[in-house]
Amino acid sequence: MRIAMGPSMLSALKRLSTRRSPTIFSSNHIRSLSSLGVMSLPERQPFSPDFFFRQLFDGESSTYSYLLADLKNGEAVIIDPVLEQAKRDAQLVKDLGFELKYAINTHMHADHITGSGWLRQLTGCQSVIAAASGAKADRHLKEGDRIKFGTHVIDTLATPGHTNGCMSYVIKDQACIFTGDTILIRGCGRTDFQEGSPRNLYENVHQKIFTLPENYRIYPAHDYKGQLESSVWEEKRYNPRLTKDLEEFIKIMDNLNLPYPKKIDASVPANRECGVYDIPKE
């Protein structure tokens, strides 16, 4: 979007650009820019002092896992763990003195095997996934179910489209959502296998995620360009697929011509067991 700059705006920007430290802006400068329409980012809500957040990464699959905990009583959950990183994650939980209650999956992944099963053996946690996924687990979720750890609550949204069992996890008090593959940073999950439906994905994003407050942070299951997070505000404006109308979005998704996922033949059968199959101890 172009911003038409009148004489007053140009004059204000010129004054700011001639400061001795043009790359450092005070709060007054930011307010001046905002009043001119140059910046309109919503205010970020900081995490509460008793909320622990740690973003973890698996380099082979470019998967983000998220360790969350209540610092008052030490109860913790992990979202989208990866099998090869389970020992790392269990050690981190131990080092920090947490009790891992749940290993939660956003969906039945095709590009890696979930770490739920091994973490279940290593920590005694329960594996969790949506009932609509068709996978085995200790606990099955449907929309509206809540996951509690300490005083913190995760609300569940059914957001199928990438797969039938895709769930997004919202923590309202912390103003954030974990979207799995439903929304990626400036992208979305593919819809050409595993019950994929571009129409369902689009409608669920627009009806359930894009209706959240715009300052909500978005934490996806993957990123391939090194970005760590986004926001509802950003994706509503800059997502190159989801900003299109429905029919154009369907055309885009039907013509991606992506290669077959390398690990799908091993990952999907294993992930159907989702933490209740036998995992080698080493």
C-alpha positions as CSV (number, residue, x, y, z in Angstrom):
1,M,0.0,0.0,0.0
2,R,1.4,3.4,-0.9
3,I,1.1,6.3,1.4
4,A,0.6,9.7,-0.2
5,M,3.0,12.1,1.4
6,G,1.8,15.7,1.7
7,P,4.1,18.6,2.6
8,S,3.6,18.1,6.4
9,M,4.6,14.5,6.2
10,L,7.6,15.1,4.1
11,S,8.7,17.9,6.3
12,A,8.4,15.7,9.4
13,L,10.3,12.8,7.9
14,K,13.0,15.1,6.7
15,R,13.4,16.4,10.3
16,L,13.7,12.9,11.6
17,S,16.2,11.8,8.9
18,T,18.6,14.7,9.7
19,R,19.0,13.7,13.4
20,R,22.5,12.6,14.4
21,S,21.4,9.0,15.0
22,P,18.8,8.4,12.2
23,T,18.5,4.7,13.0
24,I,17.6,5.2,16.6
25,F,14.1,6.5,17.3
26,S,12.7,7.7,20.6
27,S,9.1,7.0,21.7
28,N,8.3,10.5,20.6
29,H,9.7,9.8,17.1
30,I,7.6,6.6,16.9
31,R,4.5,8.4,18.0
32,S,5.2,11.1,15.3
33,L,5.6,8.4,12.6
34,S,2.4,6.6,13.8
35,S,0.4,9.8,13.6
36,L,1.6,10.3,10.0
37,G,0.4,6.8,9.1
38,V,3.9,5.5,8.6
39,M,3.6,2.8,11.3
40,S,0.5,1.0,12.4
41,L,1.7,-2.1,14.1
42,P,-0.5,-3.1,17.0
43,E,1.0,-3.0,20.4
44,R,2.6,-6.3,21.5
45,Q,1.5,-7.8,24.7
46,P,4.4,-9.1,26.8
47,F,4.2,-12.6,28.3
48,S,3.3,-12.6,31.9
49,P,6.1,-13.1,34.4
50,D,4.9,-16.7,35.4
51,F,4.7,-17.9,31.7
52,F,7.8,-19.7,30.4
53,F,8.3,-19.8,26.6
54,R,11.0,-21.6,24.7
55,Q,11.1,-22.0,21.0
56,L,13.1,-25.0,19.8
57,F,14.2,-26.0,16.3
58,D,14.9,-29.2,14.3
59,G,17.2,-28.4,11.5
60,E,16.4,-31.4,9.2
61,S,12.7,-30.8,9.1
62,S,12.7,-27.0,9.9
63,T,10.2,-27.7,12.6
64,Y,9.6,-25.5,15.6
65,S,8.7,-27.1,18.9
66,Y,7.5,-25.0,21.8
67,L,8.1,-25.7,25.5
68,L,5.7,-23.8,27.7
69,A,5.5,-23.9,31.5
70,D,4.0,-22.3,34.6
71,L,6.9,-21.0,36.6
72,K,4.9,-21.1,39.8
73,N,4.4,-24.9,39.9
74,G,6.6,-26.1,37.1
75,E,3.9,-27.9,35.0
76,A,4.9,-27.8,31.3
77,V,3.7,-28.8,27.9
78,I,5.5,-29.2,24.6
79,I,3.9,-28.5,21.2
80,D,5.0,-30.4,18.1
81,P,8.0,-32.3,19.4
82,V,10.3,-34.1,16.9
83,L,11.5,-37.7,17.5
84,E,15.2,-37.0,16.9
85,Q,15.1,-34.1,19.4
86,A,13.2,-35.9,22.2
87,K,16.3,-36.6,24.3
88,R,17.3,-32.9,24.0
89,D,13.8,-31.8,25.0
90,A,13.6,-34.2,27.9
91,Q,17.0,-33.0,29.2
92,L,15.9,-29.4,29.0
93,V,12.7,-30.2,31.0
94,K,14.8,-31.9,33.6
95,D,17.4,-29.1,33.7
96,L,14.7,-26.5,34.3
97,G,13.0,-28.5,37.0
98,F,9.7,-28.8,35.1
99,E,7.1,-31.6,35.0
100,L,6.1,-32.3,31.5
101,K,2.3,-33.1,31.4
102,Y,1.6,-33.2,27.7
103,A,3.3,-33.6,24.4
104,I,0.8,-32.0,22.0
105,N,0.6,-32.3,18.3
106,T,-1.0,-29.7,16.0
107,H,-1.7,-32.4,13.4
108,M,-0.4,-35.7,11.9
109,H,2.9,-34.5,10.4
110,A,4.2,-35.9,7.1
111,D,7.7,-34.5,7.2
112,H,8.9,-35.9,10.5
113,I,7.9,-38.4,13.2
114,T,6.5,-36.9,16.4
115,G,8.6,-37.0,19.5
116,S,5.5,-37.7,21.6
117,G,6.2,-41.4,22.0
118,W,9.8,-41.0,23.2
119,L,9.0,-38.1,25.5
120,R,6.2,-40.3,26.9
121,Q,8.8,-42.9,27.8
122,L,11.4,-40.4,29.0
123,T,9.2,-38.1,31.1
124,G,5.8,-39.9,31.7
125,C,3.9,-37.2,29.9
126,Q,0.7,-37.9,27.9
127,S,0.5,-37.7,24.1
128,V,-2.2,-35.4,22.6
129,I,-3.7,-34.9,19.2
130,A,-7.1,-34.1,17.6
131,A,-9.6,-36.9,17.4
132,A,-10.2,-35.9,13.8
133,S,-6.7,-36.9,12.9
134,G,-7.5,-40.6,13.3
135,A,-4.3,-41.1,15.2
136,K,-3.8,-43.0,18.5
137,A,-3.0,-40.9,21.6
138,D,-3.5,-40.8,25.3
139,R,-5.8,-37.8,24.9
140,H,-7.9,-36.8,21.9
141,L,-9.1,-33.2,21.4
142,K,-12.1,-31.6,19.7
143,E,-12.7,-27.9,19.3
144,G,-13.5,-26.2,22.6
145,D,-11.5,-28.6,24.7
146,R,-9.0,-27.0,27.1
147,I,-5.5,-28.0,28.1
148,K,-4.3,-26.8,31.5
149,F,-0.8,-26.5,32.9
150,G,-0.5,-24.7,36.1
151,T,-2.7,-21.6,35.9
152,H,-2.4,-21.4,32.2
153,V,-5.0,-22.6,29.7
154,I,-4.7,-23.6,26.0
155,D,-8.0,-23.2,24.0
156,T,-8.4,-25.4,21.0
157,L,-9.6,-24.4,17.5
158,A,-10.2,-27.0,14.8
159,T,-8.6,-25.6,11.7
160,P,-8.6,-28.5,9.1
161,G,-7.5,-27.9,5.5
162,H,-3.9,-29.0,5.5
163,T,-5.1,-32.2,7.1
164,N,-8.4,-33.2,8.7
165,G,-6.9,-33.2,12.1
166,C,-5.3,-29.8,12.2
167,M,-5.7,-27.9,15.5
168,S,-4.6,-24.5,16.4
169,Y,-3.8,-23.7,20.1
170,V,-4.7,-20.3,21.6
171,I,-3.4,-18.9,24.9
172,K,-5.6,-15.9,25.3
173,D,-3.9,-14.5,28.4
174,Q,-0.6,-14.4,26.5
175,A,-2.1,-13.2,23.2
176,C,-0.6,-15.9,21.1
177,I,-1.6,-18.8,18.9
178,F,0.2,-21.9,17.7
179,T,-1.0,-22.6,14.2
180,G,0.9,-25.8,13.1
181,D,0.9,-25.9,9.3
182,T,-2.4,-24.1,8.9
183,I,-0.6,-20.7,8.8
184,L,3.1,-20.4,8.2
185,I,4.9,-17.1,8.1
186,R,3.8,-15.6,4.8
187,G,2.5,-18.9,3.7
188,C,0.4,-21.9,4.7
189,G,0.5,-25.7,4.6
190,R,0.0,-27.5,1.4
191,T,-3.4,-29.1,0.6
192,D,-2.5,-31.7,-2.0
193,F,-2.4,-34.8,0.2
194,Q,-3.6,-36.2,3.6
195,E,-7.2,-35.1,3.2
196,G,-6.1,-31.6,2.1
197,S,-8.7,-29.0,1.2
198,P,-7.8,-25.4,0.2
199,R,-11.4,-24.3,0.7
200,N,-11.4,-25.7,4.3
201,L,-8.0,-24.2,5.1
202,Y,-9.0,-20.7,3.8
203,E,-12.4,-20.6,5.5
204,N,-10.9,-21.8,8.9
205,V,-8.1,-19.2,8.7
206,H,-10.4,-16.4,7.9
207,Q,-13.2,-17.4,10.3
208,K,-11.2,-18.6,13.3
209,I,-7.7,-17.1,13.2
210,F,-8.0,-13.8,11.3
211,T,-10.9,-12.9,13.7
212,L,-8.6,-13.0,16.7
213,P,-7.2,-9.7,18.0
214,E,-4.5,-8.4,15.5
215,N,-1.8,-8.2,18.1
216,Y,-1.9,-12.0,18.7
217,R,1.5,-13.5,17.9
218,I,1.5,-16.4,15.5
219,Y,3.9,-19.3,16.1
220,P,3.9,-21.9,13.3
221,A,5.2,-25.4,13.1
222,H,7.8,-24.6,10.5
223,D,9.8,-21.9,8.8
224,Y,12.2,-22.3,6.0
225,K,13.6,-18.7,5.9
226,G,14.7,-18.2,9.5
227,Q,11.8,-16.1,10.7
228,L,10.6,-17.0,14.3
229,E,7.1,-15.6,14.6
230,S,4.5,-13.4,12.9
231,S,1.2,-11.9,14.0
232,V,-2.4,-11.9,13.0
233,W,-2.0,-8.3,11.8
234,E,0.9,-9.2,9.6
235,E,-0.6,-12.3,8.0
236,K,-3.9,-10.5,7.3
237,R,-1.9,-7.9,5.3
238,Y,1.1,-9.6,3.8
239,N,0.4,-13.3,3.4
240,P,0.8,-13.8,-0.3
241,R,-1.8,-16.6,-0.4
242,L,-4.3,-15.9,2.3
243,T,-4.8,-12.3,1.3
244,K,-6.3,-13.4,-2.0
245,D,-10.0,-14.2,-2.4
246,L,-11.2,-17.8,-2.0
247,E,-11.3,-18.7,-5.7
248,E,-7.8,-17.3,-6.4
249,F,-6.4,-19.0,-3.3
250,I,-7.8,-22.4,-4.5
251,K,-6.1,-21.9,-7.9
252,I,-2.8,-21.1,-6.2
253,M,-3.0,-24.2,-4.0
254,D,-4.1,-26.4,-6.8
255,N,-1.1,-25.4,-8.9
256,L,1.9,-25.4,-6.5
257,N,3.3,-28.6,-8.0
258,L,5.4,-29.4,-4.9
259,P,7.5,-32.5,-4.7
260,Y,6.2,-35.5,-2.7
261,P,7.4,-35.2,1.0
262,K,10.5,-37.2,1.4
263,K,9.6,-38.8,4.8
264,I,5.8,-39.1,4.3
265,D,5.9,-42.9,3.8
266,A,7.6,-43.4,7.2
267,S,6.2,-40.4,9.1
268,V,2.5,-40.8,8.6
269,P,2.2,-44.5,9.6
270,A,4.3,-43.8,12.7
271,N,2.4,-40.6,13.5
272,R,-0.9,-42.5,13.4
273,E,0.3,-44.2,16.6
274,C,1.2,-40.7,18.0
275,G,3.1,-41.6,21.1
276,V,1.7,-45.1,21.9
277,Y,4.0,-47.1,19.6
278,D,7.3,-48.6,20.8
279,I,10.2,-46.2,20.5
280,P,13.8,-47.5,20.9
281,K,15.4,-46.2,24.1
282,E,18.5,-45.3,22.1
